[in-house]
Amino acid sequence: MRDSSAVVRILVVDDHEQFRGFVRAKLQERPNFQVIAEASDGLEAIERAEELKPDLILLDIGMPTVNGIEAARGISRVVPDAKILFVSQNRDPDVVAAALSGAEAYVHKLDVAKDLRPAVEAVLRGEQFISAGISQCIEESLHSD
């Protein structure tokens, strides 16, 4: 568990510049959340993570070069202490499960405005967080089998 007043160094990874800007603005509403860098693809994410050693990495899944799930694996090798939070529009239960095998949280892009800060705070407390819309998709998938 980390000190709630400590600065959290964050890397934001998404192939859409406008979305990265929105996420950066949401995060910077909290004075102790510091976006130290952005990346637009998975390979750049691994390189920036290794170089900057962020505390938290927000990753999209569908990106060029290396997808977010593969990037998370690479990041875990070079910065094993970094926390990973996926921010994606993908609701496929198999993709979500694969993502969560290497991450602490999963926020659907449509839920970022309300879920991003609670997700980051949960991850920093060592808890898992999944957007309600994603949880519902997983539940429906389990009951349809």
N, CA, C and O atoms as a GROMACS GRO file, in nm:
protein
  580
    1MET      N    1   0.085  -0.118   0.000
    1MET     CA    2   0.000   0.000   0.000
    1MET      C    3   0.090   0.123   0.000
    1MET      O    4   0.186   0.130   0.076
    2ARG      N    5   0.057   0.220  -0.084
    2ARG     CA    6   0.142   0.338  -0.096
    2ARG      C    7   0.081   0.457  -0.025
    2ARG      O    8  -0.040   0.462   0.000
    3ASP      N    9   0.165   0.551   0.006
    3ASP     CA   10   0.124   0.676   0.069
    3ASP      C   11   0.031   0.749  -0.028
    3ASP      O   12   0.068   0.774  -0.143
    4SER      N   13  -0.089   0.785   0.017
    4SER     CA   14  -0.188   0.847  -0.071
    4SER      C   15  -0.148   0.986  -0.118
    4SER      O   16  -0.206   1.038  -0.212
    5SER      N   17  -0.048   1.048  -0.053
    5SER     CA   18  -0.004   1.180  -0.096
    5SER      C   19   0.118   1.174  -0.188
    5SER      O   20   0.160   1.276  -0.242
    6ALA      N   21   0.175   1.054  -0.204
    6ALA     CA   22   0.294   1.039  -0.289
    6ALA      C   23   0.257   1.064  -0.436
    6ALA      O   24   0.146   1.033  -0.480
    7VAL      N   25   0.351   1.121  -0.509
    7VAL     CA   26   0.329   1.145  -0.651
    7VAL      C   27   0.329   1.011  -0.725
    7VAL      O   28   0.418   0.928  -0.705
    8VAL      N   29   0.229   0.992  -0.809
    8VAL     CA   30   0.217   0.871  -0.890
    8VAL      C   31   0.256   0.908  -1.033
    8VAL      O   32   0.191   0.990  -1.097
    9ARG      N   33   0.364   0.846  -1.081
    9ARG     CA   34   0.417   0.874  -1.214
    9ARG      C   35   0.348   0.780  -1.314
    9ARG      O   36   0.354   0.658  -1.302
   10ILE      N   37   0.281   0.840  -1.414
   10ILE     CA   38   0.193   0.764  -1.503
   10ILE      C   39   0.236   0.777  -1.649
   10ILE      O   40   0.271   0.885  -1.696
   11LEU      N   41   0.233   0.665  -1.720
   11LEU     CA   42   0.253   0.659  -1.864
   11LEU      C   43   0.119   0.626  -1.928
   11LEU      O   44   0.055   0.528  -1.890
   12VAL      N   45   0.074   0.708  -2.024
   12VAL     CA   46  -0.054   0.688  -2.092
   12VAL      C   47  -0.025   0.640  -2.234
   12VAL      O   48   0.047   0.704  -2.310
   13VAL      N   49  -0.084   0.524  -2.269
   13VAL     CA   50  -0.057   0.462  -2.398
   13VAL      C   51  -0.188   0.438  -2.473
   13VAL      O   52  -0.272   0.359  -2.430
   14ASP      N   53  -0.204   0.507  -2.586
   14ASP     CA   54  -0.321   0.490  -2.671
   14ASP      C   55  -0.284   0.545  -2.808
   14ASP      O   56  -0.208   0.642  -2.818
   15ASP      N   57  -0.336   0.484  -2.915
   15ASP     CA   58  -0.299   0.530  -3.048
   15ASP      C   59  -0.379   0.653  -3.093
   15ASP      O   60  -0.356   0.703  -3.203
   16HIS      N   61  -0.472   0.701  -3.012
   16HIS     CA   62  -0.549   0.821  -3.046
   16HIS      C   63  -0.504   0.937  -2.958
   16HIS      O   64  -0.526   0.937  -2.836
   17GLU      N   65  -0.442   1.036  -3.020
   17GLU     CA   66  -0.386   1.150  -2.948
   17GLU      C   67  -0.491   1.225  -2.866
   17GLU      O   68  -0.464   1.264  -2.753
   18GLN      N   69  -0.610   1.245  -2.923
   18GLN     CA   70  -0.715   1.318  -2.851
   18GLN      C   71  -0.758   1.242  -2.725
   18GLN      O   72  -0.782   1.303  -2.621
   19PHE      N   73  -0.766   1.111  -2.734
   19PHE     CA   74  -0.806   1.033  -2.617
   19PHE      C   75  -0.696   1.041  -2.510
   19PHE      O   76  -0.727   1.054  -2.392
   20ARG      N   77  -0.569   1.033  -2.552
   20ARG     CA   78  -0.460   1.049  -2.454
   20ARG      C   79  -0.471   1.183  -2.383
   20ARG      O   80  -0.450   1.191  -2.262
   21GLY      N   81  -0.504   1.288  -2.457
   21GLY     CA   82  -0.520   1.420  -2.398
   21GLY      C   83  -0.633   1.424  -2.296
   21GLY      O   84  -0.621   1.486  -2.190
   22PHE      N   85  -0.744   1.358  -2.328
   22PHE     CA   86  -0.857   1.353  -2.236
   22PHE      C   87  -0.818   1.279  -2.108
   22PHE      O   88  -0.848   1.325  -1.998
   23VAL      N   89  -0.751   1.166  -2.123
   23VAL     CA   90  -0.707   1.088  -2.007
   23VAL      C   91  -0.609   1.169  -1.923
   23VAL      O   92  -0.619   1.171  -1.800
   24ARG      N   93  -0.516   1.236  -1.989
   24ARG     CA   94  -0.418   1.319  -1.917
   24ARG      C   95  -0.492   1.425  -1.835
   24ARG      O   96  -0.460   1.446  -1.718
   25ALA      N   97  -0.589   1.491  -1.895
   25ALA     CA   98  -0.665   1.596  -1.824
   25ALA      C   99  -0.739   1.538  -1.704
   25ALA      O  100  -0.740   1.599  -1.597
   26LYS      N  101  -0.802   1.421  -1.720
   26LYS     CA  102  -0.874   1.358  -1.608
   26LYS      C  103  -0.778   1.324  -1.495
   26LYS      O  104  -0.809   1.346  -1.378
   27LEU      N  105  -0.662   1.272  -1.529
   27LEU     CA  106  -0.566   1.233  -1.427
   27LEU      C  107  -0.508   1.355  -1.354
   27LEU      O  108  -0.487   1.352  -1.233
   28GLN      N  109  -0.484   1.460  -1.428
   28GLN     CA  110  -0.419   1.576  -1.369
   28GLN      C  111  -0.514   1.660  -1.284
   28GLN      O  112  -0.474   1.764  -1.230
   29GLU      N  113  -0.638   1.616  -1.271
   29GLU     CA  114  -0.729   1.679  -1.175
   29GLU      C  115  -0.681   1.650  -1.033
   29GLU      O  116  -0.714   1.723  -0.940
   30ARG      N  117  -0.605   1.545  -1.018
   30ARG     CA  118  -0.546   1.510  -0.887
   30ARG      C  119  -0.401   1.557  -0.886
   30ARG      O  120  -0.323   1.517  -0.972
   31PRO      N  121  -0.364   1.641  -0.790
   31PRO     CA  122  -0.228   1.695  -0.790
   31PRO      C  123  -0.118   1.590  -0.776
   31PRO      O  124  -0.005   1.615  -0.819
   32ASN      N  125  -0.148   1.475  -0.717
   32ASN     CA  126  -0.042   1.374  -0.702
   32ASN      C  127  -0.036   1.276  -0.820
   32ASN      O  128   0.045   1.183  -0.817
   33PHE      N  129  -0.120   1.294  -0.922
   33PHE     CA  130  -0.110   1.212  -1.043
   33PHE      C  131  -0.032   1.292  -1.146
   33PHE      O  132  -0.076   1.398  -1.189
   34GLN      N  133   0.086   1.241  -1.186
   34GLN     CA  134   0.171   1.311  -1.281
   34GLN      C  135   0.190   1.225  -1.405
   34GLN      O  136   0.252   1.119  -1.399
   35VAL      N  137   0.136   1.270  -1.518
   35VAL     CA  138   0.156   1.200  -1.645
   35VAL      C  139   0.296   1.238  -1.693
   35VAL      O  140   0.320   1.352  -1.732
   36ILE      N  141   0.387   1.142  -1.689
   36ILE     CA  142   0.526   1.170  -1.723
   36ILE      C  143   0.556   1.150  -1.871
   36ILE      O  144   0.656   1.201  -1.922
   37ALA      N  145   0.470   1.075  -1.941
   37ALA     CA  146   0.492   1.051  -2.083
   37ALA      C  147   0.368   0.988  -2.144
   37ALA      O  148   0.279   0.939  -2.075
   38GLU      N  149   0.366   0.992  -2.277
   38GLU     CA  150   0.261   0.926  -2.355
   38GLU      C  151   0.329   0.842  -2.462
   38GLU      O  152   0.442   0.869  -2.501
   39ALA      N  153   0.258   0.742  -2.508
   39ALA     CA  154   0.306   0.659  -2.619
   39ALA      C  155   0.186   0.624  -2.707
   39ALA      O  156   0.072   0.621  -2.660
   40SER      N  157   0.213   0.599  -2.835
   40SER     CA  158   0.103   0.574  -2.928
   40SER      C  159   0.096   0.431  -2.979
   40SER      O  160   0.005   0.397  -3.055
   41ASP      N  161   0.190   0.346  -2.937
   41ASP     CA  162   0.181   0.204  -2.973
   41ASP      C  163   0.251   0.121  -2.867
   41ASP      O  164   0.321   0.173  -2.780
   42GLY      N  165   0.232  -0.009  -2.875
   42GLY     CA  166   0.282  -0.099  -2.773
   42GLY      C  167   0.434  -0.104  -2.763
   42GLY      O  168   0.488  -0.112  -2.653
   43LEU      N  169   0.502  -0.100  -2.876
   43LEU     CA  170   0.648  -0.104  -2.874
   43LEU      C  171   0.704   0.021  -2.806
   43LEU      O  172   0.794   0.012  -2.723
   44GLU      N  173   0.650   0.136  -2.842
   44GLU     CA  174   0.691   0.261  -2.778
   44GLU      C  175   0.660   0.257  -2.628
   44GLU      O  176   0.736   0.311  -2.547
   45ALA      N  177   0.549   0.194  -2.591
   45ALA     CA  178   0.511   0.182  -2.449
   45ALA      C  179   0.617   0.106  -2.371
   45ALA      O  180   0.657   0.147  -2.262
   46ILE      N  181   0.664  -0.005  -2.426
   46ILE     CA  182   0.767  -0.085  -2.359
   46ILE      C  183   0.895  -0.003  -2.345
   46ILE      O  184   0.957  -0.001  -2.238
   47GLU      N  185   0.934   0.065  -2.452
   47GLU     CA  186   1.056   0.146  -2.450
   47GLU      C  187   1.046   0.258  -2.347
   47GLU      O  188   1.139   0.280  -2.270
   48ARG      N  189   0.934   0.330  -2.347
   48ARG     CA  190   0.917   0.442  -2.253
   48ARG      C  191   0.910   0.392  -2.109
   48ARG      O  192   0.963   0.456  -2.018
   49ALA      N  193   0.845   0.278  -2.088
   49ALA     CA  194   0.836   0.221  -1.954
   49ALA      C  195   0.975   0.184  -1.902
   49ALA      O  196   1.009   0.213  -1.788
   50GLU      N  197   1.055   0.120  -1.987
   50GLU     CA  198   1.190   0.081  -1.946
   50GLU      C  199   1.275   0.204  -1.914
   50GLU      O  200   1.352   0.205  -1.818
   51GLU      N  201   1.260   0.307  -1.996
   51GLU     CA  202   1.338   0.430  -1.979
   51GLU      C  203   1.296   0.509  -1.855
   51GLU      O  204   1.381   0.558  -1.781
   52LEU      N  205   1.164   0.523  -1.832
   52LEU     CA  206   1.113   0.616  -1.730
   52LEU      C  207   1.070   0.550  -1.600
   52LEU      O  208   1.054   0.618  -1.499
   53LYS      N  209   1.051   0.418  -1.600
   53LYS     CA  210   1.009   0.344  -1.480
   53LYS      C  211   0.886   0.407  -1.411
   53LYS      O  212   0.894   0.444  -1.294
   54PRO      N  213   0.774   0.418  -1.483
   54PRO     CA  214   0.653   0.477  -1.422
   54PRO      C  215   0.595   0.384  -1.315
   54PRO      O  216   0.622   0.264  -1.312
   55ASP      N  217   0.514   0.443  -1.227
   55ASP     CA  218   0.445   0.365  -1.125
   55ASP      C  219   0.324   0.294  -1.183
   55ASP      O  220   0.288   0.184  -1.140
   56LEU      N  221   0.261   0.359  -1.281
   56LEU     CA  222   0.136   0.311  -1.338
   56LEU      C  223   0.137   0.334  -1.488
   56LEU      O  224   0.180   0.439  -1.536
   57ILE      N  225   0.088   0.234  -1.563
   57ILE     CA  226   0.077   0.246  -1.708
   57ILE      C  227  -0.067   0.221  -1.746
   57ILE      O  228  -0.124   0.117  -1.711
   58LEU      N  229  -0.127   0.316  -1.819
   58LEU     CA  230  -0.261   0.300  -1.874
   58LEU      C  231  -0.244   0.257  -2.018
   58LEU      O  232  -0.181   0.328  -2.097
   59LEU      N  233  -0.299   0.142  -2.053
   59LEU     CA  234  -0.277   0.081  -2.184
   59LEU      C  235  -0.408   0.056  -2.258
   59LEU      O  236  -0.504   0.005  -2.200
   60ASP      N  237  -0.410   0.091  -2.385
   60ASP     CA  238  -0.518   0.048  -2.473
   60ASP      C  239  -0.482  -0.093  -2.521
   60ASP      O  240  -0.367  -0.135  -2.507
   61ILE      N  241  -0.577  -0.165  -2.575
   61ILE     CA  242  -0.547  -0.299  -2.626
   61ILE      C  243  -0.520  -0.295  -2.776
   61ILE      O  244  -0.417  -0.345  -2.822
   62GLY      N  245  -0.612  -0.236  -2.853
   62GLY     CA  246  -0.598  -0.235  -2.998
   62GLY      C  247  -0.507  -0.123  -3.044
   62GLY      O  248  -0.552  -0.010  -3.064
   63MET      N  249  -0.378  -0.154  -3.062
   63MET     CA  250  -0.281  -0.054  -3.106
   63MET      C  251  -0.192  -0.112  -3.215
   63MET      O  252  -0.178  -0.234  -3.226
   64PRO      N  253  -0.131  -0.025  -3.294
   64PRO     CA  254  -0.038  -0.073  -3.397
   64PRO      C  255   0.092  -0.126  -3.335
   64PRO      O  256   0.120  -0.104  -3.217
   65THR      N  257   0.168  -0.195  -3.414
   65THR     CA  258   0.299  -0.252  -3.382
   65THR      C  259   0.288  -0.368  -3.283
   65THR      O  260   0.310  -0.483  -3.320
   66VAL      N  261   0.255  -0.339  -3.158
   66VAL     CA  262   0.240  -0.441  -3.054
   66VAL      C  263   0.111  -0.408  -2.979
   66VAL      O  264   0.094  -0.296  -2.933
   67ASN      N  265   0.018  -0.506  -2.967
   67ASN     CA  266  -0.107  -0.476  -2.897
   67ASN      C  267  -0.083  -0.459  -2.748
   67ASN      O  268   0.025  -0.492  -2.697
   68GLY      N  269  -0.182  -0.408  -2.678
   68GLY     CA  270  -0.168  -0.377  -2.537
   68GLY      C  271  -0.138  -0.497  -2.449
   68GLY      O  272  -0.063  -0.486  -2.352
   69ILE      N  273  -0.197  -0.612  -2.481
   69ILE     CA  274  -0.174  -0.732  -2.399
   69ILE      C  275  -0.028  -0.776  -2.410
   69ILE      O  276   0.034  -0.809  -2.310
   70GLU      N  277   0.025  -0.776  -2.533
   70GLU     CA  278   0.167  -0.810  -2.552
   70GLU      C  279   0.256  -0.703  -2.489
   70GLU      O  280   0.359  -0.735  -2.430
   71ALA      N  281   0.217  -0.577  -2.501
   71ALA     CA  282   0.295  -0.468  -2.440
   71ALA      C  283   0.300  -0.485  -2.289
   71ALA      O  284   0.404  -0.463  -2.227
   72ALA      N  285   0.188  -0.524  -2.228
   72ALA     CA  286   0.185  -0.545  -2.083
   72ALA      C  287   0.285  -0.653  -2.042
   72ALA      O  288   0.352  -0.641  -1.939
   73ARG      N  289   0.294  -0.757  -2.121
   73ARG     CA  290   0.392  -0.863  -2.092
   73ARG      C  291   0.535  -0.809  -2.098
   73ARG      O  292   0.617  -0.837  -2.011
   74GLY      N  293   0.561  -0.730  -2.202
   74GLY     CA  294   0.694  -0.671  -2.216
   74GLY      C  295   0.725  -0.574  -2.104
   74GLY      O  296   0.836  -0.571  -2.052
   75ILE      N  297   0.626  -0.493  -2.068
   75ILE     CA  298   0.645  -0.396  -1.959
   75ILE      C  299   0.671  -0.469  -1.828
   75ILE      O  300   0.757  -0.427  -1.750
   76SER      N  301   0.599  -0.576  -1.803
   76SER     CA  302   0.618  -0.652  -1.679
   76SER      C  303   0.759  -0.708  -1.667
   76SER      O  304   0.811  -0.726  -1.557
   77ARG      N  305   0.821  -0.738  -1.782
   77ARG     CA  306   0.959  -0.787  -1.780
   77ARG      C  307   1.058  -0.675  -1.748
   77ARG      O  308   1.155  -0.698  -1.675
   78VAL      N  309   1.034  -0.554  -1.801
   78VAL     CA  310   1.133  -0.446  -1.784
   78VAL      C  311   1.106  -0.358  -1.663
   78VAL      O  312   1.198  -0.294  -1.611
   79VAL      N  313   0.980  -0.352  -1.617
   79VAL     CA  314   0.943  -0.274  -1.498
   79VAL      C  315   0.844  -0.357  -1.416
   79VAL      O  316   0.725  -0.328  -1.414
   80PRO      N  317   0.895  -0.461  -1.348
   80PRO     CA  318   0.805  -0.554  -1.280
   80PRO      C  319   0.720  -0.491  -1.170
   80PRO      O  320   0.615  -0.546  -1.136
   81ASP      N  321   0.761  -0.379  -1.114
   81ASP     CA  322   0.684  -0.315  -1.007
   81ASP      C  323   0.574  -0.223  -1.057
   81ASP      O  324   0.490  -0.179  -0.979
   82ALA      N  325   0.573  -0.193  -1.186
   82ALA     CA  326   0.471  -0.102  -1.241
   82ALA      C  327   0.334  -0.169  -1.239
   82ALA      O  328   0.322  -0.289  -1.264
   83LYS      N  329   0.233  -0.092  -1.208
   83LYS     CA  330   0.094  -0.137  -1.212
   83LYS      C  331   0.041  -0.109  -1.352
   83LYS      O  332   0.077  -0.008  -1.414
   84ILE      N  333  -0.045  -0.198  -1.402
   84ILE     CA  334  -0.102  -0.181  -1.536
   84ILE      C  335  -0.253  -0.175  -1.527
   84ILE      O  336  -0.317  -0.258  -1.462
   85LEU      N  337  -0.308  -0.075  -1.594
   85LEU     CA  338  -0.453  -0.054  -1.600
   85LEU      C  339  -0.490  -0.044  -1.748
   85LEU      O  340  -0.443   0.046  -1.818
   86PHE      N  341  -0.574  -0.134  -1.795
   86PHE     CA  342  -0.618  -0.128  -1.934
   86PHE      C  343  -0.735  -0.031  -1.947
   86PHE      O  344  -0.826  -0.030  -1.864
   87VAL      N  345  -0.730   0.049  -2.052
   87VAL     CA  346  -0.840   0.139  -2.088
   87VAL      C  347  -0.869   0.107  -2.234
   87VAL      O  348  -0.794   0.146  -2.323
   88SER      N  349  -0.980   0.036  -2.258
   88SER     CA  350  -1.006  -0.014  -2.392
   88SER      C  351  -1.155  -0.014  -2.421
   88SER      O  352  -1.238  -0.012  -2.330
   89GLN      N  353  -1.188  -0.018  -2.549
   89GLN     CA  354  -1.329  -0.030  -2.586
   89GLN      C  355  -1.367  -0.176  -2.610
   89GLN      O  356  -1.483  -0.206  -2.639
   90ASN      N  357  -1.272  -0.266  -2.600
   90ASN     CA  358  -1.297  -0.408  -2.623
   90ASN      C  359  -1.372  -0.468  -2.504
   90ASN      O  360  -1.327  -0.456  -2.390
   91ARG      N  361  -1.486  -0.532  -2.531
   91ARG     CA  362  -1.568  -0.594  -2.426
   91ARG      C  363  -1.568  -0.747  -2.434
   91ARG      O  364  -1.638  -0.813  -2.358
   92ASP      N  365  -1.491  -0.802  -2.525
   92ASP     CA  366  -1.488  -0.946  -2.542
   92ASP      C  367  -1.435  -1.012  -2.413
   92ASP      O  368  -1.324  -0.981  -2.370
   93PRO      N  369  -1.514  -1.102  -2.352
   93PRO     CA  370  -1.472  -1.162  -2.224
   93PRO      C  371  -1.337  -1.232  -2.230
   93PRO      O  372  -1.261  -1.228  -2.133
   94ASP      N  373  -1.305  -1.295  -2.344
   94ASP     CA  374  -1.174  -1.362  -2.356
   94ASP      C  375  -1.061  -1.261  -2.359
   94ASP      O  376  -0.955  -1.284  -2.301
   95VAL      N  377  -1.082  -1.150  -2.426
   95VAL     CA  378  -0.981  -1.044  -2.432
   95VAL      C  379  -0.964  -0.981  -2.294
   95VAL      O  380  -0.852  -0.957  -2.249
   96VAL      N  381  -1.075  -0.953  -2.228
   96VAL     CA  382  -1.070  -0.895  -2.093
   96VAL      C  383  -0.994  -0.989  -1.999
   96VAL      O  384  -0.910  -0.944  -1.921
   97ALA      N  385  -1.024  -1.118  -2.006
   97ALA     CA  386  -0.956  -1.216  -1.919
   97ALA      C  387  -0.806  -1.219  -1.949
   97ALA      O  388  -0.724  -1.223  -1.857
   98ALA      N  389  -0.770  -1.216  -2.076
   98ALA     CA  390  -0.628  -1.215  -2.113
   98ALA      C  391  -0.561  -1.088  -2.062
   98ALA      O  392  -0.448  -1.092  -2.012
   99ALA      N  393  -0.630  -0.976  -2.074
   99ALA     CA  394  -0.574  -0.850  -2.027
   99ALA      C  395  -0.554  -0.852  -1.876
   99ALA      O  396  -0.450  -0.809  -1.826
  100LEU      N  397  -0.653  -0.902  -1.804
  100LEU     CA  398  -0.645  -0.902  -1.658
  100LEU      C  399  -0.545  -1.004  -1.603
  100LEU      O  400  -0.511  -1.000  -1.485
  101SER      N  401  -0.498  -1.094  -1.689
  101SER     CA  402  -0.394  -1.186  -1.642
  101SER      C  403  -0.262  -1.113  -1.622
  101SER      O  404  -0.171  -1.164  -1.557
  102GLY      N  405  -0.251  -0.993  -1.680
  102GLY     CA  406  -0.128  -0.916  -1.665
  102GLY      C  407  -0.152  -0.775  -1.616
  102GLY      O  408  -0.064  -0.689  -1.628
  103ALA      N  409  -0.270  -0.748  -1.560
  103ALA     CA  410  -0.303  -0.612  -1.517
  103ALA      C  411  -0.392  -0.615  -1.393
  103ALA      O  412  -0.449  -0.718  -1.358
  104GLU      N  413  -0.401  -0.500  -1.330
  104GLU     CA  414  -0.482  -0.488  -1.209
  104GLU      C  415  -0.621  -0.434  -1.236
  104GLU      O  416  -0.710  -0.450  -1.152
  105ALA      N  417  -0.642  -0.369  -1.351
  105ALA     CA  418  -0.771  -0.306  -1.374
  105ALA      C  419  -0.803  -0.300  -1.522
  105ALA      O  420  -0.716  -0.310  -1.608
  106TYR      N  421  -0.935  -0.285  -1.548
  106TYR     CA  422  -0.983  -0.275  -1.686
  106TYR      C  423  -1.100  -0.178  -1.686
  106TYR      O  424  -1.203  -0.202  -1.624
  107VAL      N  425  -1.081  -0.067  -1.757
  107VAL     CA  426  -1.184   0.036  -1.767
  107VAL      C  427  -1.228   0.046  -1.913
  107VAL      O  428  -1.145   0.059  -2.003
  108HIS      N  429  -1.358   0.040  -1.936
  108HIS     CA  430  -1.409   0.058  -2.071
  108HIS      C  431  -1.398   0.205  -2.108
  108HIS      O  432  -1.424   0.292  -2.024
  109LYS      N  433  -1.361   0.234  -2.232
  109LYS     CA  434  -1.341   0.373  -2.274
  109LYS      C  435  -1.466   0.459  -2.252
  109LYS      O  436  -1.454   0.578  -2.222
  110LEU      N  437  -1.583   0.401  -2.268
  110LEU     CA  438  -1.705   0.479  -2.247
  110LEU      C  439  -1.725   0.515  -2.100
  110LEU      O  440  -1.803   0.606  -2.069
  111ASP      N  441  -1.656   0.446  -2.010
  111ASP     CA  442  -1.670   0.469  -1.866
  111ASP      C  443  -1.555   0.550  -1.807
  111ASP      O  444  -1.549   0.568  -1.685
  112VAL      N  445  -1.464   0.598  -1.891
  112VAL     CA  446  -1.345   0.668  -1.840
  112VAL      C  447  -1.381   0.788  -1.754
  112VAL      O  448  -1.320   0.808  -1.648
  113ALA      N  449  -1.478   0.867  -1.795
  113ALA     CA  450  -1.511   0.989  -1.721
  113ALA      C  451  -1.546   0.959  -1.575
  113ALA      O  452  -1.508   1.034  -1.485
  114LYS      N  453  -1.618   0.850  -1.552
  114LYS     CA  454  -1.658   0.819  -1.414
  114LYS      C  455  -1.569   0.716  -1.346
  114LYS      O  456  -1.559   0.716  -1.224
  115ASP      N  457  -1.504   0.628  -1.422
  115ASP     CA  458  -1.431   0.516  -1.362
  115ASP      C  459  -1.279   0.532  -1.355
  115ASP      O  460  -1.214   0.458  -1.281
  116LEU      N  461  -1.222   0.624  -1.429
  116LEU     CA  462  -1.076   0.628  -1.436
  116LEU      C  463  -1.011   0.654  -1.300
  116LEU      O  464  -0.926   0.578  -1.255
  117ARG      N  465  -1.052   0.761  -1.234
  117ARG     CA  466  -0.990   0.792  -1.105
  117ARG      C  467  -1.016   0.682  -1.001
  117ARG      O  468  -0.922   0.642  -0.932
  118PRO      N  469  -1.141   0.632  -0.986
  118PRO     CA  470  -1.161   0.521  -0.891
  118PRO      C  471  -1.077   0.398  -0.925
  118PRO      O  472  -1.030   0.327  -0.836
  119ALA      N  473  -1.058   0.372  -1.055
  119ALA     CA  474  -0.977   0.257  -1.096
  119ALA      C  475  -0.832   0.277  -1.056
  119ALA      O  476  -0.768   0.187  -1.001
  120VAL      N  477  -0.779   0.396  -1.083
  120VAL     CA  478  -0.639   0.425  -1.046
  120VAL      C  479  -0.622   0.413  -0.896
  120VAL      O  480  -0.526   0.353  -0.848
  121GLU      N  481  -0.715   0.470  -0.821
  121GLU     CA  482  -0.705   0.465  -0.675
  121GLU      C  483  -0.712   0.320  -0.623
  121GLU      O  484  -0.640   0.285  -0.529
  122ALA      N  485  -0.799   0.238  -0.683
  122ALA     CA  486  -0.808   0.097  -0.643
  122ALA      C  487  -0.676   0.025  -0.671
  122ALA      O  488  -0.625  -0.048  -0.586
  123VAL      N  489  -0.621   0.046  -0.789
  123VAL     CA  490  -0.495  -0.017  -0.826
  123VAL      C  491  -0.384   0.024  -0.729
  123VAL      O  492  -0.304  -0.060  -0.687
  124LEU      N  493  -0.380   0.150  -0.694
  124LEU     CA  494  -0.276   0.197  -0.602
  124LEU      C  495  -0.292   0.140  -0.461
  124LEU      O  496  -0.195   0.132  -0.386
  125ARG      N  497  -0.415   0.099  -0.427
  125ARG     CA  498  -0.440   0.033  -0.298
  125ARG      C  499  -0.412  -0.117  -0.306
  125ARG      O  500  -0.422  -0.188  -0.206
  126GLY      N  501  -0.378  -0.165  -0.425
  126GLY     CA  502  -0.352  -0.307  -0.443
  126GLY      C  503  -0.477  -0.388  -0.474
  126GLY      O  504  -0.477  -0.510  -0.459
  127GLU      N  505  -0.582  -0.320  -0.516
  127GLU     CA  506  -0.709  -0.386  -0.547
  127GLU      C  507  -0.731  -0.394  -0.697
  127GLU      O  508  -0.672  -0.318  -0.774
  128GLN      N  509  -0.817  -0.487  -0.737
  128GLN     CA  510  -0.854  -0.498  -0.877
  128GLN      C  511  -0.977  -0.411  -0.903
  128GLN      O  512  -1.059  -0.391  -0.814
  129PHE      N  513  -0.989  -0.360  -1.026
  129PHE     CA  514  -1.104  -0.278  -1.063
  129PHE      C  515  -1.144  -0.315  -1.204
  129PHE      O  516  -1.061  -0.325  -1.294
  130ILE      N  517  -1.274  -0.336  -1.223
  130ILE     CA  518  -1.330  -0.362  -1.357
  130ILE      C  519  -1.454  -0.276  -1.372
  130ILE      O  520  -1.541  -0.277  -1.286
  131SER      N  521  -1.461  -0.201  -1.482
  131SER     CA  522  -1.579  -0.117  -1.509
  131SER      C  523  -1.706  -0.201  -1.504
  131SER      O  524  -1.706  -0.318  -1.543
  132ALA      N  525  -1.813  -0.141  -1.456
  132ALA     CA  526  -1.941  -0.212  -1.443
  132ALA      C  527  -1.987  -0.269  -1.577
  132ALA      O  528  -2.036  -0.382  -1.582
  133GLY      N  529  -1.971  -0.194  -1.684
  133GLY     CA  530  -2.012  -0.242  -1.817
  133GLY      C  531  -1.935  -0.365  -1.860
  133GLY      O  532  -1.990  -0.453  -1.925
  134ILE      N  533  -1.809  -0.372  -1.824
  134ILE     CA  534  -1.726  -0.489  -1.857
  134ILE      C  535  -1.767  -0.607  -1.770
  134ILE      O  536  -1.780  -0.719  -1.820
  135SER      N  537  -1.788  -0.582  -1.642
  135SER     CA  538  -1.832  -0.690  -1.551
  135SER      C  539  -1.962  -0.751  -1.600
  135SER      O  540  -1.980  -0.873  -1.596
  136GLN      N  541  -2.053  -0.666  -1.647
  136GLN     CA  542  -2.182  -0.714  -1.696
  136GLN      C  543  -2.163  -0.803  -1.818
  136GLN      O  544  -2.229  -0.907  -1.829
  137CYS      N  545  -2.075  -0.765  -1.909
  137CYS     CA  546  -2.048  -0.847  -2.028
  137CYS      C  547  -1.991  -0.983  -1.989
  137CYS      O  548  -2.026  -1.085  -2.048
  138ILE      N  549  -1.903  -0.984  -1.889
  138ILE     CA  550  -1.844  -1.110  -1.844
  138ILE      C  551  -1.952  -1.198  -1.782
  138ILE      O  552  -1.957  -1.318  -1.810
  139GLU      N  553  -2.036  -1.140  -1.698
  139GLU     CA  554  -2.146  -1.215  -1.635
  139GLU      C  555  -2.238  -1.276  -1.741
  139GLU      O  556  -2.274  -1.394  -1.733
  140GLU      N  557  -2.276  -1.195  -1.841
  140GLU     CA  558  -2.364  -1.244  -1.948
  140GLU      C  559  -2.300  -1.358  -2.024
  140GLU      O  560  -2.366  -1.455  -2.060
  141SER      N  561  -2.170  -1.346  -2.047
  141SER     CA  562  -2.097  -1.450  -2.118
  141SER      C  563  -2.095  -1.581  -2.038
  141SER      O  564  -2.112  -1.689  -2.094
  142LEU      N  565  -2.075  -1.570  -1.908
  142LEU     CA  566  -2.074  -1.689  -1.822
  142LEU      C  567  -2.209  -1.758  -1.817
  142LEU      O  568  -2.216  -1.881  -1.812
  143HIS      N  569  -2.315  -1.679  -1.819
  143HIS     CA  570  -2.450  -1.737  -1.811
  143HIS      C  571  -2.503  -1.786  -1.944
  143HIS      O  572  -2.602  -1.859  -1.948
  144SER      N  573  -2.438  -1.749  -2.054
  144SER     CA  574  -2.486  -1.792  -2.185
  144SER      C  575  -2.423  -1.925  -2.226
  144SER      O  576  -2.466  -1.986  -2.324
  145ASP      N  577  -2.322  -1.970  -2.152
  145ASP     CA  578  -2.254  -2.098  -2.187
  145ASP      C  579  -2.334  -2.219  -2.143
  145ASP      O  580  -2.292  -2.332  -2.165
   0.00000   0.00000   0.00000
